[in-house]
Amino acid sequence: MPHGLKAAFDDTVLTLPLSSILPRRPLDSQATRSPLFRQIKSSIEEVGVIEPLVVYPQDGKRFVLLDGHLRLEAMKILGRVEARVLISTDDEGYTYNKRVNHIPPVAQHFMLLEALKRGVPEKRIAAALNMDIQSIRTKVRLLDGICREVVEILKDRHVCAALFPVLRKMKPAIQIATAELMVLRNDFSAAFARSRLALTPPDLLVDGGGSKRKNGNPDAAELLLEDDTEYLVRTLKSIEASYGTDILTLTVGCGYIDRWLAQPKIVRYLERFHAGVLATLRALLDEVRRPGRSLEMHQA
């Protein structure tokens, strides 16, 4: 660790009695009735606590709970008397889990596959996640009929499970086009996928669209193109409307960064500990200062 930077936690995971851990805030009855709490309680009951609680020492015998209020309450209900904890070196007053990126559905699918591959029974997985076995099987089959390119596009996206049965009805080329348009629009809803499905010609669907689509609208492809074009025009108008403000913000921000980098101490610190950040900032300033750029910004 670079000199002068303070570690957020002690290196050792300790085991403390639950009686010595003081919650920062009380839990209301709504929190303990939530699906998340039931899932946490079921997981602890089946496989134990995976993520230690985070506490801060208040005195020699008591510790303030910074993160893990639901886990602590679940352990108390289950009759546990001890918990593994991480000791924080700072009394931070925020919830750590707000800074956690929760697992996307595609990643959950692969984790379930890996667990089954290692011989974990479906029944135990379902118990740990507080789900029925049929739901586990549905998640395992999530990507059946979905082409690899779409899996790659959506693997880090928080999409709803109802999206995939809709994509499954499309041939790979339309699946890919739909997924790319979802990224462009930042809309990963099943409703949007169904609207694309409705406008897709039958010959581009896996089964020709079924009996209801065999005499489909002959202008579907043209309508689909018009829909995409209309969205593109709206996007360009939005960009045009905000362009001047964005340029002003960029100019002010770069001037501020420029004054930072005029300080030798700051530059030495960045060169030593954050060389990549420094290179990015310098590249940004070079782009803003390139010939002709100042004229463009002035005209904006």
N, C-alpha and C positions, 0 to 999 in steps of 0.2 A: 504494500500500500504506500502511495506517495507520502513523503514527509509532510506533516502538518494537517493531514486529513484524518478526521476522527471516525472510527468504526461505528456503525449503527448498532451493532449487537456484540455481546460477548461471544467468544468462540464456542463455549460449552453449552450444551443443552442440559438443563437441570430438571429434576423432578421435585415438584412442590405439592404439599397438601392443598386441596381445594379450599380449605378453611382459611388459608393465608392469602388467597387471591381476592382482591376487592374490585368488583366491577365498577367501571367509571360511570356507567349509567344503568338504570334499571330497565329490564325488558318488559314491554307491555304484553297483554294477553294475545294481541293480534300477531305479534312476532312469533310467539310460540305455537300459534295455530297455522302458520304459513307453510306452504309446500317445501320451501327451502329448509325450514327448521326440521320438518319431518324427515327430509332426506339426510340431513346432517346427523340426526339422532339414529336413523337406521344404519348409516354408514359406520358410525362409532360402535354401535352394538355388534355389527357384523365383522368389521376389520380393525376397529380401534381408531385412535386419533392419528391421522397422518401428518397434519400440519400443526406444529407446536403453538401454544398460546404465546402472545407477546406481552410481557409485563415490565413494569418499572419499579425498582425498589423504593418503598416509601420510608421504611425504617428497617431495623434489623430483622423483623419477623413478618412484615406484611408487604404485599406487592400490589400495585395498581394495574389493573388489566387494561392494556391499550388496544388489543385486537383479539377477538375470539369469544365474544359475548355469547353467541349462539352455541358454540362448542362447549363452553363452560356450563351453560344451563342444561344442555343435553347430558353432559357427564353427571351432573347432580341428579337429574331425573333417573339416570341409569344406575345410580348408586356408587359411582366411582368416587374414590377418596383422594386420588393423586392425579397430577397432570404434568406432562412434559412441557417445558417453557423455554423461551428465549428471553434473555435479559436485555432490554433496550438500554442504551447508554444515554438516551434523551427522553424526556417526558413529552413526547409528541402527542398533540391532541387531535389527531385525525385517524380515520380508519384505514388501515393498510390495504384492505381488500378493495377500496375504491381505486387503487392504483394497479390492480391486477387485471390483466386481459383474460376474460373467461374463455373457456374452450369452445371453439366454433363447432357446429354440428358435424362437419366432415372429419375434423380431428377426433371427435367423440367416436365416430364410426370406426376409424382405424384403431383407436384404443380398445374398443370392444373386440375387434377382430384379434388384436394381439393378446388380450386376456383369454379369449376362447382358444387361441392357438397354444397357449401355455397350459391349457387344461383346467382353467377355472370354470366350474359349472355355471350354466345359465342361471340356475336358481340362486346361487350365492351372489352373482353380479346383480340380479334383480333385487335381492334383499339389501345389498349394500347401497343401492341407488334409490331404494324405496319405490320401485317400479314393478309392474307385473311382467311376467316372462314374455308375453306377446309384444309389449312395448320394446323390450330388449331385442327381440327378433326383428321387429320393424326397423330399428336403428341399424342392425347388422346388415339388412338388405337395402339400406338407404341409397346406395350408389349402383344398384343393379340397373343396367340399361343406360347408365350415364357415361358418356365418352370421357376418355382420359383428359382431354384438353379442358373440358368443363370442370372436372374435378380439380385441376390445377388452378383454374381461374377462381373457383369458389372456396378453395381449401382454407383460406384465412378469413373468410367472410361470415358474418353472423346472419345466416339465412334461416328461414323457417323450414321445417321438415316437409311441410305441405308443398313446397316448391318442386321437389324432385319427382313426385308422381306426374306432374305436369310436363316437366322436361323430358321424362321418359317416353312420352307419346310422340316426341319429335325425332327426326333423323339427326345424326351427329352434326351436320353442317348448320342446321337451324338451332340446335342446342347451343353450339358455340356462339352463333350470332346473337342469340338471346342473352347468354351469359355476359358477353362483352357489352351489350347495350345496358344491361343491369348495372355493370360497373360504371359506365358512362353517366347513367342517371342517378347512381347511388340508390337504386330501388331494387331490393331483393325480395319483394313480396310475391306470394303465390298469385295474387290478383293481377299483377303486371304480367307474370308468365302466362296466365290464362288468357289475357287479352292478346298476347302474341300468338298463342295457340289458335285462338278463334280466327285470326287473320292469316294464318298459314295455309297455303294451298294443300289439298289432300295428298298430292303426290310427294309432298315433303314431310308427311307424317309416317310413323312406323307402320301403321296398319291401314294407311289410306284415309284415316279419319273415321273409320267405322261407317255404318249404314247412314248415319245422320250427316256425314260429311261427303259422301260420294257425289252428291250433286251440289257441292259447295259453291260459294260465290266465285265466279270466274275473275272478278276484279280484286280478289283478296291480296294478291302480291302487290298490286298497284296501291291499294289502301295502306298496306304495311309500309311501303316506301314513302307515301305521303305522310304517314304518322312520324316516321323517323326524320323526314325533312322538316316538318313543322317543329319538332323538338329542337333540331339543330338551329333553326332560325331563332327560336326563343332564347336558346343559350347564347348565341352570338349577340343578340340585342341586350341581354343581361350583362355580358362582358363589356359591351360598348358603353353601357350606362355607368358602369363602375370604374371604367379605365382611368379617368382623370384622377379620381380619389385614390385609386391604387398606386398610381405613379407618384402622387404627392406623398403618400405614406412611405413608399419605397425611398424617395429622396430624403425625407426627414430621418428615416431609420438608418440609411447609409451614412448620413452626416454624423449621426450619433456614434455609430460603429467606428467611423473614421477618427473621431476624437478619442475614443478608447484606444485605438491602435497607435495613437500618437504618444501614448504613455509607455516608456521603455519597460517599466516594471510589469505592466500588464502583458506586454508582448513576450517578455522573458518567461512569465508564468505559463502563458498559453503554449509557447514553444516547448516547455518542459513537460507539461502535464496534458495538454489538449492540442497537440499539433494538428490533428485532423480538423478540429473546429477552426483553428486559425487559418488553415489552408482554404477552407470553405468561405470564411469571411473575406479573405483577400480576393478569392475568385469572384465573389459577388461584387465587391467594390470595383474590380477590373472590368466586369461586365457593364456596370453602370457608367464607368468613365470612358468606355470604348468610343472611338471617333464616330460622330453622328448620333450617339445616344443622347447627348445633352440637348441636341436640336429636337429630337423626337419628344423628349420629356417637356421641352419648352412649348412645343406646338400642342401637346396634350392639354 
